[in-house]
Amino acid sequence: MTFISIIIALIVLLVLITVHEFGHYVAGKIFGFKINEFSIGFGPKLYQKVNKKTGEVFSVRWLPLGGYCAFEGEDEDNPSKDAFNNKAPWRRLIVLVSGVLFNFIFGIITAAIFLMVNGYGQPCISVFSPNNPNAETGKLQKGDIITHINGKSIEVYRSMTDITNKIKAGEDITIRVKRSVNGKTEIVDVEGVEKFTNAYAYFYVANTYAVENAVYHADKTAYSVDEFQDAVMSVVPIMSGDTYKDFRNDGLFYKKNADGTFSLYDAKELSNLAGITLVEPGATSIGIVFYNAHARYGFFESIFKAFPFCFYICGLILSALGGIFTGSTALSELGGTVTAISQIAEITRISFSSFLLMLPMLAMNLALFNILPIPALDGAHCVFVLIEWIFRKPVPRKIENWINNIGLIVLLGLVVFLDVYHFFIL
């Protein structure tokens, strides 16, 4: 993690928060709310400009970890007709959810840019599992690029696994593939493909891109991706009690050291590098190992596909949030502001493509988090407005402020705890 990557991470976080607050600002201006200040950052002011006509203050503050749009009479009763709490409930609700809406729009825009620049992957068959009935002549073939399964297209937001997980073992499947025939690419519908139960345990390589020029034979020549996949699948898992042992290096795989010498890979190091994964007997699949063949969306198609892609991201986030309560999301997977900055910085260093993918994911994260009905967040403010709208009487402002202040303290405490846990306990 470099100083430049940390600065980029801070800028990204600040842009996302500024977009959110700008959503509140735009909606507030449209509906005639009195706005006292729009601030980028917290703490002492570095710069400020006052609009002499409206009295609005635009400020930049020294701590780049947030921002706010301060409305007149937002936290108290105020006689002004343009004060926040004197506006109609439906107007306040629109202003409150506009921050989330702007984050979502930002996510759509950045998702479209990611899809145009990076495209997506279509599974290309590289290896079949042992005794695979789908490897028969006339069915699936090595080199086939899968584009559809049972009429559903493989997309950036809908992987092959997403589709096949919903298919029962024993069901016949129709798979559309792009296949090279006599040097020409043809579209072929392969019928009678079976989702079957694996009888054997075997290893396969998930991160094929990491193998090239990184793993060597005993004679110091580099493995090709196909050679490495075949060699990994030749390592037969053995039982240890009721479970299979982790992947081991049976003297097959070498690495080149900085001084030009060669040495055996540590099995765990190689497994992490190549994403070597175990399939145990009893698992159901169509029994293929694949790598992602690059496919690209056009300009208008990227914009169109950005919507389901962002909804797909939201689904993953909501699943992770639900996992906090069910236990499927570990505490180690959570983090506070400092953790977020460090992870953004790390992703920034990986590749430009990873950076572009991170932007819509962060935007959707911020949008969903803020709409949760947690005190101090936009979602809780919406709940108080809805209560006032339904019962024609607001919750006493002091009680509302107490609830939100306590919620803010709890949130800040949780953020600090998660950062401490992530950096000093894990």
C-alpha positions as CSV (number, residue, x, y, z in Angstrom):
1,M,0.0,0.0,0.0
2,T,1.6,3.3,-1.2
3,F,1.0,6.9,-0.3
4,I,-0.5,7.5,-3.7
5,S,-2.9,4.6,-3.4
6,I,-4.0,5.9,0.0
7,I,-4.7,9.4,-1.5
8,I,-6.7,7.9,-4.3
9,A,-8.7,5.8,-1.8
10,L,-9.5,9.0,0.2
11,I,-10.5,10.8,-2.9
12,V,-12.8,7.9,-4.0
13,L,-14.5,7.9,-0.5
14,L,-14.9,11.6,-0.6
15,V,-16.4,11.6,-4.1
16,L,-18.9,9.0,-3.1
17,I,-20.0,10.9,0.0
18,T,-20.1,14.2,-1.9
19,V,-22.3,12.6,-4.5
20,H,-24.6,11.4,-1.8
21,E,-24.9,14.8,-0.1
22,F,-25.3,16.5,-3.5
23,G,-28.4,14.4,-4.0
24,H,-29.9,15.9,-0.8
25,Y,-28.8,19.3,-2.0
26,V,-30.4,19.1,-5.5
27,A,-33.7,17.7,-4.1
28,G,-33.7,20.4,-1.4
29,K,-33.3,23.2,-4.0
30,I,-36.0,21.8,-6.2
31,F,-38.5,21.7,-3.4
32,G,-37.6,25.1,-1.9
33,F,-35.8,24.0,1.3
34,K,-33.6,26.5,3.1
35,I,-30.0,25.2,2.9
36,N,-27.5,26.7,5.4
37,E,-24.3,24.9,4.3
38,F,-23.0,22.3,1.9
39,S,-19.7,20.9,3.2
40,I,-17.1,18.6,1.8
41,G,-15.2,17.0,4.6
42,F,-15.4,17.5,8.4
43,G,-13.5,19.6,10.9
44,P,-12.1,23.1,10.6
45,K,-12.7,25.0,7.4
46,L,-10.0,25.1,4.7
47,Y,-12.1,27.1,2.3
48,Q,-15.6,28.7,2.2
49,K,-17.7,30.7,-0.1
50,V,-21.0,32.4,0.8
51,N,-23.8,32.9,-1.7
52,K,-24.8,36.5,-1.0
53,K,-28.2,35.9,-2.6
54,T,-29.3,32.8,-0.6
55,G,-26.9,32.9,2.3
56,E,-25.8,29.3,1.6
57,V,-22.3,28.5,2.6
58,F,-20.1,26.2,0.5
59,S,-17.2,24.8,2.5
60,V,-14.2,22.5,2.2
61,R,-13.0,21.1,5.5
62,W,-9.7,19.5,6.5
63,L,-10.8,15.9,7.3
64,P,-11.7,14.2,4.0
65,L,-13.9,11.5,5.6
66,G,-17.4,12.8,5.1
67,G,-19.5,15.8,4.3
68,Y,-23.0,17.1,4.9
69,C,-25.8,19.2,3.6
70,A,-27.2,21.2,6.5
71,F,-30.9,22.3,6.2
72,E,-32.6,25.0,8.2
73,G,-34.6,23.6,11.0
74,E,-33.6,20.0,10.4
75,D,-33.1,19.1,14.1
76,E,-35.5,21.5,15.7
77,D,-38.7,23.4,15.4
78,N,-38.3,26.5,13.3
79,P,-40.9,29.1,12.4
80,S,-39.5,29.6,8.8
81,K,-41.8,28.1,6.1
82,D,-38.7,26.9,4.3
83,A,-37.4,25.0,7.3
84,F,-36.9,21.3,6.8
85,N,-39.5,20.1,9.4
86,N,-42.1,22.6,8.1
87,K,-42.2,21.1,4.6
88,A,-44.7,18.4,3.6
89,P,-43.7,14.9,4.6
90,W,-43.6,13.6,1.0
91,R,-41.2,16.4,0.1
92,R,-38.9,15.5,3.1
93,L,-39.0,11.9,2.1
94,I,-37.8,12.7,-1.4
95,V,-35.0,14.9,-0.1
96,L,-34.0,12.1,2.3
97,V,-33.9,9.3,-0.3
98,S,-32.2,11.5,-2.9
99,G,-28.8,10.9,-1.5
100,V,-29.3,7.1,-2.0
101,L,-30.7,7.8,-5.4
102,F,-27.7,9.8,-6.5
103,N,-25.4,7.0,-5.2
104,F,-27.4,4.5,-7.3
105,I,-27.1,6.8,-10.4
106,F,-23.4,7.1,-9.8
107,G,-23.2,3.3,-9.5
108,I,-25.0,2.9,-12.8
109,I,-22.7,5.3,-14.6
110,T,-19.5,3.7,-13.2
111,A,-20.8,0.2,-13.8
112,A,-21.5,1.1,-17.5
113,I,-17.9,2.5,-17.8
114,F,-16.6,-0.8,-16.2
115,L,-18.6,-2.9,-18.7
116,M,-17.4,-0.9,-21.7
117,V,-13.7,-1.0,-20.7
118,N,-13.5,-4.4,-19.2
119,G,-16.3,-6.5,-20.7
120,Y,-17.1,-9.8,-19.0
121,G,-16.1,-13.5,-19.1
122,Q,-17.8,-16.4,-20.9
123,P,-16.8,-19.8,-19.6
124,C,-14.5,-21.7,-22.1
125,I,-14.1,-25.4,-21.3
126,S,-10.5,-26.4,-20.6
127,V,-10.8,-29.7,-18.7
128,F,-13.5,-32.3,-18.0
129,S,-13.9,-34.0,-14.6
130,P,-13.1,-37.8,-14.4
131,N,-15.7,-40.0,-16.0
132,N,-17.8,-37.1,-17.2
133,P,-20.8,-38.2,-19.3
134,N,-20.9,-34.7,-20.9
135,A,-17.5,-35.2,-22.6
136,E,-19.0,-37.7,-25.1
137,T,-18.8,-37.1,-28.8
138,G,-21.6,-34.7,-29.9
139,K,-21.9,-33.1,-26.5
140,L,-19.6,-30.6,-24.9
141,Q,-16.1,-30.3,-26.2
142,K,-12.9,-28.8,-25.0
143,G,-12.6,-25.2,-26.3
144,D,-16.4,-24.7,-26.3
145,I,-17.4,-21.2,-25.1
146,I,-20.7,-21.3,-23.2
147,T,-23.0,-18.4,-24.0
148,H,-26.5,-19.8,-22.8
149,I,-27.8,-22.4,-20.5
150,N,-31.5,-23.4,-20.9
151,G,-32.0,-20.2,-22.8
152,K,-30.5,-17.9,-20.2
153,S,-27.5,-16.0,-21.3
154,I,-24.2,-15.9,-19.3
155,E,-23.8,-12.2,-18.3
156,V,-21.6,-10.2,-16.0
157,Y,-24.4,-10.3,-13.5
158,R,-25.4,-14.0,-14.1
159,S,-22.7,-16.6,-14.1
160,M,-22.9,-20.2,-15.2
161,T,-22.9,-21.3,-11.6
162,D,-25.9,-19.0,-10.8
163,I,-27.9,-20.9,-13.5
164,T,-26.7,-24.4,-12.9
165,N,-27.2,-24.2,-9.1
166,K,-31.0,-24.0,-9.7
167,I,-31.0,-27.1,-11.9
168,K,-31.5,-30.5,-10.2
169,A,-29.1,-33.4,-10.7
170,G,-30.3,-35.7,-13.5
171,E,-32.1,-33.0,-15.4
172,D,-31.3,-32.6,-19.0
173,I,-29.8,-29.3,-20.0
174,T,-29.5,-27.5,-23.3
175,I,-26.3,-25.4,-23.6
176,R,-25.5,-23.0,-26.4
177,V,-21.8,-22.8,-27.2
178,K,-19.6,-21.0,-29.7
179,R,-17.4,-23.7,-31.2
180,S,-14.6,-23.6,-33.7
181,V,-15.4,-25.8,-36.7
182,N,-12.9,-26.0,-39.5
183,G,-11.4,-22.7,-38.5
184,K,-14.8,-21.0,-38.3
185,T,-16.8,-20.1,-35.2
186,E,-20.3,-21.6,-35.2
187,I,-23.2,-21.4,-32.7
188,V,-24.2,-24.9,-31.6
189,D,-27.0,-25.9,-29.3
190,V,-25.9,-29.0,-27.3
191,E,-28.8,-30.9,-26.0
192,G,-28.9,-33.7,-23.4
193,V,-26.2,-32.3,-21.2
194,E,-26.5,-33.7,-17.7
195,K,-26.0,-32.3,-14.2
196,F,-24.6,-35.4,-12.4
197,T,-23.2,-36.4,-9.1
198,N,-19.4,-36.6,-9.0
199,A,-18.1,-40.0,-8.0
200,Y,-14.5,-38.9,-7.5
201,A,-12.7,-36.3,-5.5
202,Y,-10.4,-34.1,-7.7
203,F,-8.6,-30.8,-7.7
204,Y,-9.0,-28.1,-10.3
205,V,-7.5,-24.7,-11.0
206,A,-9.7,-21.6,-10.5
207,N,-7.2,-18.8,-11.2
208,T,-5.8,-20.0,-14.5
209,Y,-4.5,-16.5,-15.3
210,A,-2.1,-16.7,-12.4
211,V,-0.3,-19.7,-13.7
212,E,1.4,-18.5,-16.9
213,N,5.2,-18.1,-16.5
214,A,4.8,-18.7,-12.7
215,V,5.0,-22.5,-12.4
216,Y,7.8,-24.7,-13.8
217,H,8.4,-28.4,-14.5
218,A,11.4,-30.2,-12.9
219,D,13.3,-29.5,-16.1
220,K,12.8,-25.7,-15.5
221,T,10.5,-25.2,-18.5
222,A,7.2,-23.3,-17.7
223,Y,3.9,-25.1,-17.5
224,S,1.2,-24.0,-20.0
225,V,-2.2,-23.5,-18.5
226,D,-3.5,-26.8,-19.9
227,E,-0.5,-28.7,-18.7
228,F,-0.8,-27.3,-15.2
229,Q,-4.5,-28.1,-15.1
230,D,-3.9,-31.7,-16.1
231,A,-1.1,-32.0,-13.6
232,V,-3.2,-30.6,-10.8
233,M,-6.0,-33.0,-11.6
234,S,-3.5,-35.9,-11.5
235,V,-2.8,-35.2,-7.8
236,V,-5.2,-37.6,-6.2
237,P,-6.8,-36.4,-3.0
238,I,-6.3,-38.7,0.0
239,M,-8.5,-39.2,3.0
240,S,-7.6,-38.0,6.5
241,G,-10.2,-39.2,8.8
242,D,-13.6,-38.2,7.3
243,T,-12.2,-35.3,5.2
244,Y,-9.7,-35.0,2.3
245,K,-6.3,-33.5,2.8
246,D,-5.4,-30.1,1.3
247,F,-3.6,-29.9,-2.0
248,R,0.0,-31.2,-1.8
249,N,3.0,-30.8,-4.1
250,D,4.1,-34.2,-5.2
251,G,7.4,-32.9,-6.6
252,L,5.7,-31.6,-9.7
253,F,5.7,-27.8,-9.4
254,Y,8.6,-25.5,-9.1
255,K,9.0,-21.7,-8.8
256,K,11.8,-19.4,-10.1
257,N,13.5,-17.5,-7.3
258,A,14.8,-13.9,-7.5
259,D,18.4,-15.2,-7.9
260,G,17.5,-17.4,-10.9
261,T,17.4,-20.7,-9.0
262,F,14.4,-23.0,-8.8
263,S,12.8,-24.6,-5.8
264,L,9.6,-26.6,-5.1
265,Y,6.5,-24.6,-4.4
266,D,5.1,-24.9,-1.0
267,A,1.7,-26.6,-1.5
268,K,-0.3,-23.9,0.3
269,E,1.5,-21.1,-1.5
270,L,0.8,-22.7,-4.9
271,S,-2.8,-23.5,-3.9
272,N,-3.4,-19.8,-3.0
273,L,-1.7,-18.6,-6.2
274,A,-3.7,-20.8,-8.6
275,G,-6.9,-21.1,-6.6
276,I,-6.6,-24.8,-6.5
277,T,-10.0,-26.1,-5.3
278,L,-11.2,-29.5,-4.2
279,V,-14.4,-31.1,-5.5
280,E,-15.6,-33.9,-3.2
281,P,-17.7,-36.9,-4.2
282,G,-21.4,-36.2,-4.0
283,A,-21.1,-32.7,-5.4
284,T,-23.4,-32.1,-8.4
285,S,-22.2,-30.2,-11.5
286,I,-21.9,-30.5,-15.3
287,G,-18.3,-31.5,-14.6
288,I,-16.2,-28.9,-16.4
289,V,-13.3,-26.7,-15.5
290,F,-13.2,-23.5,-17.5
291,Y,-11.5,-20.2,-17.9
292,N,-13.2,-17.0,-18.8
293,A,-13.0,-16.0,-22.5
294,H,-13.2,-12.2,-22.8
295,A,-16.4,-10.7,-24.2
296,R,-17.2,-7.0,-24.6
297,Y,-20.3,-5.0,-24.3
298,G,-20.9,-2.0,-26.7
299,F,-21.7,1.5,-25.5
300,F,-25.5,1.3,-25.4
301,E,-25.5,-2.3,-24.3
302,S,-23.2,-1.4,-21.4
303,I,-25.7,1.2,-20.2
304,F,-28.5,-1.3,-20.5
305,K,-26.6,-4.1,-18.7
306,A,-25.4,-1.7,-15.9
307,F,-28.9,-1.8,-14.3
308,P,-29.1,-5.6,-13.7
309,F,-25.4,-5.6,-12.9
310,C,-26.0,-3.1,-10.1
311,F,-29.1,-5.0,-8.9
312,Y,-26.9,-8.1,-8.8
313,I,-24.3,-6.2,-6.7
314,C,-27.1,-5.1,-4.3
315,G,-28.2,-8.7,-3.9
316,L,-24.7,-9.7,-2.9
317,I,-24.5,-6.9,-0.4
318,L,-27.9,-7.7,1.1
319,S,-26.9,-11.4,1.3
320,A,-23.7,-10.4,3.2
321,L,-25.7,-8.1,5.5
322,G,-28.2,-10.9,6.2
323,G,-25.2,-13.1,6.9
324,I,-24.3,-10.9,9.9
325,F,-27.4,-12.2,11.7
326,T,-27.2,-15.8,10.4
327,G,-23.5,-16.2,11.1
328,S,-22.5,-16.8,7.5
329,T,-20.7,-13.4,7.3
330,A,-17.6,-13.6,9.6
331,L,-16.5,-10.6,11.8
332,S,-13.2,-10.7,9.9
333,E,-15.1,-9.7,6.7
334,L,-16.3,-6.5,8.2
335,G,-14.4,-3.3,8.8
336,G,-14.7,0.4,9.6
337,T,-13.6,3.5,7.7
338,V,-9.8,2.9,8.1
339,T,-10.3,-0.7,6.9
340,A,-12.3,0.5,3.9
341,I,-9.6,3.0,3.0
342,S,-6.9,0.4,3.2
343,Q,-8.9,-2.1,1.1
344,I,-9.7,0.6,-1.5
345,A,-6.0,1.4,-1.7
346,E,-5.1,-2.2,-2.1
347,I,-7.6,-2.7,-4.9
348,T,-6.3,0.5,-6.6
349,R,-2.9,-1.1,-6.8
350,I,-4.1,-4.4,-8.3
351,S,-5.3,-3.1,-11.7
352,F,-7.3,-0.4,-13.4
353,S,-10.0,-2.9,-14.1
354,S,-10.3,-3.8,-10.4
355,F,-10.5,-0.1,-9.6
356,L,-13.4,0.4,-12.0
357,L,-15.3,-2.5,-10.6
358,M,-14.8,-1.2,-7.1
359,L,-16.6,2.1,-7.9
360,P,-20.2,0.7,-8.5
361,M,-19.7,-1.8,-5.6
362,L,-18.9,1.1,-3.2
363,A,-21.7,3.2,-4.5
364,M,-24.2,0.4,-4.0
365,N,-22.8,-0.3,-0.5
366,L,-23.2,3.4,0.5
367,A,-26.7,3.5,-0.9
368,L,-28.0,0.4,0.8
369,F,-26.2,1.2,4.1
370,N,-27.8,4.7,4.3
371,I,-31.3,3.5,3.6
372,L,-31.2,1.1,6.5
373,P,-33.6,2.2,9.3
374,I,-30.6,2.6,11.7
375,P,-30.7,5.8,13.9
376,A,-28.6,8.6,12.5
377,L,-28.9,7.3,8.9
378,D,-31.2,8.5,6.2
379,G,-33.4,5.4,6.6
380,A,-34.2,6.2,10.3
381,H,-35.0,9.8,9.3
382,C,-37.4,8.4,6.7
383,V,-39.1,6.3,9.5
384,F,-39.7,9.4,11.7
385,V,-41.2,11.3,8.7
386,L,-43.4,8.3,7.9
387,I,-44.6,8.2,11.5
388,E,-45.5,11.9,11.4
389,W,-47.2,11.4,8.0
390,I,-49.3,8.5,9.2
391,F,-50.3,9.8,12.7
392,R,-50.4,13.5,11.7
393,K,-48.1,14.2,14.6
394,P,-44.3,14.2,14.8
395,V,-42.2,12.3,17.3
396,P,-41.1,14.9,19.8
397,R,-37.9,16.5,18.4
398,K,-35.9,16.0,21.6
399,I,-36.7,12.2,21.5
400,E,-35.9,12.0,17.8
401,N,-32.6,13.8,18.4
402,W,-31.7,11.6,21.4
403,I,-32.4,8.4,19.3
404,N,-30.3,9.7,16.4
405,N,-27.4,10.9,18.6
406,I,-27.3,7.6,20.5
407,G,-27.3,5.8,17.1
408,L,-24.5,8.0,15.9
409,I,-22.4,7.2,18.9
410,V,-23.1,3.5,18.6
411,L,-22.2,3.6,14.9
412,L,-18.9,5.4,15.5
413,G,-18.1,3.0,18.3
414,L,-18.8,0.0,16.0
415,V,-16.6,1.6,13.3
416,V,-13.7,2.0,15.7
417,F,-14.1,-1.5,17.1
418,L,-14.1,-3.1,13.6
419,D,-11.0,-1.2,12.6
420,V,-9.2,-2.2,15.8
421,Y,-10.3,-5.8,15.4
422,H,-9.2,-5.9,11.8
423,F,-5.7,-4.4,12.3
424,F,-4.8,-5.5,15.8
425,I,-6.7,-8.7,16.7
426,L,-7.0,-10.6,13.4
